[in-house]
Amino acid sequence: MNAGLDVGYIVVGLFFIPHGFLKFGYLGGSWQKELASFTRHGLTPAPAWVVLIGVLQISCGLLLALGIYTRPVALIIAVIL
């Protein structure tokens, strides 16, 4: 595998992990602000969407950083963006 791709996977994966934790109110995030944002964008029920997106960001970020299932994980990340 290409060393540049490895670094890219690690950087992008580590970028998504904290964003997932922000959805749950950790690392300075706010659960209420996330709920309001998801509701404003018409995603109802907002709590379910916040949990789903948060879990996907954390798990996909971890898998991508570790280099496991990179293509399916990249597809999931592209869809949730």
PyMOL commands that place a pseudoatom at each C-alpha (Angstrom):
pseudoatom trace, name=CA, resn=MET, resi=1, chain=A, elem=C, hetatm=0, pos=[0.000, 0.000, 0.000]
pseudoatom trace, name=CA, resn=ASN, resi=2, chain=A, elem=C, hetatm=0, pos=[1.063, 3.572, -0.619]
pseudoatom trace, name=CA, resn=ALA, resi=3, chain=A, elem=C, hetatm=0, pos=[2.419, 5.423, 2.428]
pseudoatom trace, name=CA, resn=GLY, resi=4, chain=A, elem=C, hetatm=0, pos=[0.597, 8.583, 1.340]
pseudoatom trace, name=CA, resn=LEU, resi=5, chain=A, elem=C, hetatm=0, pos=[-2.723, 6.744, 1.370]
pseudoatom trace, name=CA, resn=ASP, resi=6, chain=A, elem=C, hetatm=0, pos=[-1.969, 5.361, 4.808]
pseudoatom trace, name=CA, resn=VAL, resi=7, chain=A, elem=C, hetatm=0, pos=[-1.329, 8.848, 6.164]
pseudoatom trace, name=CA, resn=GLY, resi=8, chain=A, elem=C, hetatm=0, pos=[-4.487, 10.099, 4.438]
pseudoatom trace, name=CA, resn=TYR, resi=9, chain=A, elem=C, hetatm=0, pos=[-6.599, 7.343, 5.985]
pseudoatom trace, name=CA, resn=ILE, resi=10, chain=A, elem=C, hetatm=0, pos=[-5.222, 8.092, 9.442]
pseudoatom trace, name=CA, resn=VAL, resi=11, chain=A, elem=C, hetatm=0, pos=[-5.725, 11.864, 9.141]
pseudoatom trace, name=CA, resn=VAL, resi=12, chain=A, elem=C, hetatm=0, pos=[-9.267, 11.632, 7.778]
pseudoatom trace, name=CA, resn=GLY, resi=13, chain=A, elem=C, hetatm=0, pos=[-10.202, 8.930, 10.274]
pseudoatom trace, name=CA, resn=LEU, resi=14, chain=A, elem=C, hetatm=0, pos=[-8.888, 10.941, 13.201]
pseudoatom trace, name=CA, resn=PHE, resi=15, chain=A, elem=C, hetatm=0, pos=[-10.779, 13.963, 11.865]
pseudoatom trace, name=CA, resn=PHE, resi=16, chain=A, elem=C, hetatm=0, pos=[-14.145, 12.172, 12.033]
pseudoatom trace, name=CA, resn=ILE, resi=17, chain=A, elem=C, hetatm=0, pos=[-13.808, 10.634, 15.502]
pseudoatom trace, name=CA, resn=PRO, resi=18, chain=A, elem=C, hetatm=0, pos=[-14.012, 13.930, 17.461]
pseudoatom trace, name=CA, resn=HIS, resi=19, chain=A, elem=C, hetatm=0, pos=[-16.851, 15.154, 15.233]
pseudoatom trace, name=CA, resn=GLY, resi=20, chain=A, elem=C, hetatm=0, pos=[-18.826, 12.098, 16.252]
pseudoatom trace, name=CA, resn=PHE, resi=21, chain=A, elem=C, hetatm=0, pos=[-18.199, 12.817, 19.925]
pseudoatom trace, name=CA, resn=LEU, resi=22, chain=A, elem=C, hetatm=0, pos=[-19.406, 16.393, 19.415]
pseudoatom trace, name=CA, resn=LYS, resi=23, chain=A, elem=C, hetatm=0, pos=[-22.831, 15.001, 18.493]
pseudoatom trace, name=CA, resn=PHE, resi=24, chain=A, elem=C, hetatm=0, pos=[-23.131, 13.537, 22.002]
pseudoatom trace, name=CA, resn=GLY, resi=25, chain=A, elem=C, hetatm=0, pos=[-22.050, 16.699, 23.837]
pseudoatom trace, name=CA, resn=TYR, resi=26, chain=A, elem=C, hetatm=0, pos=[-18.440, 15.712, 24.450]
pseudoatom trace, name=CA, resn=LEU, resi=27, chain=A, elem=C, hetatm=0, pos=[-15.348, 17.763, 23.562]
pseudoatom trace, name=CA, resn=GLY, resi=28, chain=A, elem=C, hetatm=0, pos=[-17.263, 21.034, 23.831]
pseudoatom trace, name=CA, resn=GLY, resi=29, chain=A, elem=C, hetatm=0, pos=[-20.247, 19.931, 21.769]
pseudoatom trace, name=CA, resn=SER, resi=30, chain=A, elem=C, hetatm=0, pos=[-23.889, 20.411, 22.733]
pseudoatom trace, name=CA, resn=TRP, resi=31, chain=A, elem=C, hetatm=0, pos=[-26.567, 17.747, 22.414]
pseudoatom trace, name=CA, resn=GLN, resi=32, chain=A, elem=C, hetatm=0, pos=[-29.273, 20.444, 22.335]
pseudoatom trace, name=CA, resn=LYS, resi=33, chain=A, elem=C, hetatm=0, pos=[-27.561, 22.373, 19.531]
pseudoatom trace, name=CA, resn=GLU, resi=34, chain=A, elem=C, hetatm=0, pos=[-27.213, 19.197, 17.494]
pseudoatom trace, name=CA, resn=LEU, resi=35, chain=A, elem=C, hetatm=0, pos=[-30.897, 18.373, 18.008]
pseudoatom trace, name=CA, resn=ALA, resi=36, chain=A, elem=C, hetatm=0, pos=[-31.881, 21.890, 16.955]
pseudoatom trace, name=CA, resn=SER, resi=37, chain=A, elem=C, hetatm=0, pos=[-29.664, 21.701, 13.873]
pseudoatom trace, name=CA, resn=PHE, resi=38, chain=A, elem=C, hetatm=0, pos=[-31.042, 18.346, 12.761]
pseudoatom trace, name=CA, resn=THR, resi=39, chain=A, elem=C, hetatm=0, pos=[-34.617, 19.503, 13.374]
pseudoatom trace, name=CA, resn=ARG, resi=40, chain=A, elem=C, hetatm=0, pos=[-33.995, 22.704, 11.413]
pseudoatom trace, name=CA, resn=HIS, resi=41, chain=A, elem=C, hetatm=0, pos=[-32.804, 20.612, 8.468]
pseudoatom trace, name=CA, resn=GLY, resi=42, chain=A, elem=C, hetatm=0, pos=[-35.988, 18.517, 8.610]
pseudoatom trace, name=CA, resn=LEU, resi=43, chain=A, elem=C, hetatm=0, pos=[-34.455, 15.310, 9.940]
pseudoatom trace, name=CA, resn=THR, resi=44, chain=A, elem=C, hetatm=0, pos=[-37.058, 13.865, 12.270]
pseudoatom trace, name=CA, resn=PRO, resi=45, chain=A, elem=C, hetatm=0, pos=[-36.940, 12.239, 14.733]
pseudoatom trace, name=CA, resn=ALA, resi=46, chain=A, elem=C, hetatm=0, pos=[-33.863, 14.332, 15.480]
pseudoatom trace, name=CA, resn=PRO, resi=47, chain=A, elem=C, hetatm=0, pos=[-32.547, 12.290, 18.461]
pseudoatom trace, name=CA, resn=ALA, resi=48, chain=A, elem=C, hetatm=0, pos=[-32.395, 9.128, 16.364]
pseudoatom trace, name=CA, resn=TRP, resi=49, chain=A, elem=C, hetatm=0, pos=[-30.568, 10.922, 13.556]
pseudoatom trace, name=CA, resn=VAL, resi=50, chain=A, elem=C, hetatm=0, pos=[-28.069, 12.533, 15.934]
pseudoatom trace, name=CA, resn=VAL, resi=51, chain=A, elem=C, hetatm=0, pos=[-27.258, 9.155, 17.495]
pseudoatom trace, name=CA, resn=LEU, resi=52, chain=A, elem=C, hetatm=0, pos=[-27.003, 7.428, 14.110]
pseudoatom trace, name=CA, resn=ILE, resi=53, chain=A, elem=C, hetatm=0, pos=[-24.718, 10.054, 12.583]
pseudoatom trace, name=CA, resn=GLY, resi=54, chain=A, elem=C, hetatm=0, pos=[-22.605, 10.286, 15.747]
pseudoatom trace, name=CA, resn=VAL, resi=55, chain=A, elem=C, hetatm=0, pos=[-22.094, 6.524, 15.928]
pseudoatom trace, name=CA, resn=LEU, resi=56, chain=A, elem=C, hetatm=0, pos=[-21.297, 6.353, 12.214]
pseudoatom trace, name=CA, resn=GLN, resi=57, chain=A, elem=C, hetatm=0, pos=[-18.744, 9.158, 12.473]
pseudoatom trace, name=CA, resn=ILE, resi=58, chain=A, elem=C, hetatm=0, pos=[-16.988, 7.563, 15.433]
pseudoatom trace, name=CA, resn=SER, resi=59, chain=A, elem=C, hetatm=0, pos=[-16.994, 3.994, 14.119]
pseudoatom trace, name=CA, resn=CYS, resi=60, chain=A, elem=C, hetatm=0, pos=[-16.158, 4.888, 10.515]
pseudoatom trace, name=CA, resn=GLY, resi=61, chain=A, elem=C, hetatm=0, pos=[-13.422, 7.256, 11.652]
pseudoatom trace, name=CA, resn=LEU, resi=62, chain=A, elem=C, hetatm=0, pos=[-11.889, 4.527, 13.783]
pseudoatom trace, name=CA, resn=LEU, resi=63, chain=A, elem=C, hetatm=0, pos=[-12.104, 1.924, 11.005]
pseudoatom trace, name=CA, resn=LEU, resi=64, chain=A, elem=C, hetatm=0, pos=[-10.645, 4.335, 8.463]
pseudoatom trace, name=CA, resn=ALA, resi=65, chain=A, elem=C, hetatm=0, pos=[-7.771, 5.336, 10.757]
pseudoatom trace, name=CA, resn=LEU, resi=66, chain=A, elem=C, hetatm=0, pos=[-6.974, 1.652, 11.308]
pseudoatom trace, name=CA, resn=GLY, resi=67, chain=A, elem=C, hetatm=0, pos=[-7.230, 0.912, 7.586]
pseudoatom trace, name=CA, resn=ILE, resi=68, chain=A, elem=C, hetatm=0, pos=[-10.030, -1.642, 7.954]
pseudoatom trace, name=CA, resn=TYR, resi=69, chain=A, elem=C, hetatm=0, pos=[-12.742, -1.841, 5.250]
pseudoatom trace, name=CA, resn=THR, resi=70, chain=A, elem=C, hetatm=0, pos=[-11.555, 1.468, 3.835]
pseudoatom trace, name=CA, resn=ARG, resi=71, chain=A, elem=C, hetatm=0, pos=[-13.651, 1.495, 0.654]
pseudoatom trace, name=CA, resn=PRO, resi=72, chain=A, elem=C, hetatm=0, pos=[-17.037, 0.705, 2.247]
pseudoatom trace, name=CA, resn=VAL, resi=73, chain=A, elem=C, hetatm=0, pos=[-16.226, 3.082, 5.105]
pseudoatom trace, name=CA, resn=ALA, resi=74, chain=A, elem=C, hetatm=0, pos=[-15.286, 5.853, 2.658]
pseudoatom trace, name=CA, resn=LEU, resi=75, chain=A, elem=C, hetatm=0, pos=[-18.608, 5.327, 0.887]
pseudoatom trace, name=CA, resn=ILE, resi=76, chain=A, elem=C, hetatm=0, pos=[-20.524, 5.635, 4.169]
pseudoatom trace, name=CA, resn=ILE, resi=77, chain=A, elem=C, hetatm=0, pos=[-18.616, 8.797, 5.055]
pseudoatom trace, name=CA, resn=ALA, resi=78, chain=A, elem=C, hetatm=0, pos=[-19.344, 10.279, 1.631]
pseudoatom trace, name=CA, resn=VAL, resi=79, chain=A, elem=C, hetatm=0, pos=[-23.065, 9.540, 2.023]
pseudoatom trace, name=CA, resn=ILE, resi=80, chain=A, elem=C, hetatm=0, pos=[-23.391, 11.052, 5.515]
pseudoatom trace, name=CA, resn=LEU, resi=81, chain=A, elem=C, hetatm=0, pos=[-21.581, 14.228, 4.558]
for i in range(1, 81): cmd.bond("trace and resi %d" % i, "trace and resi %d" % (i + 1))
show_as sticks, trace
zoom trace
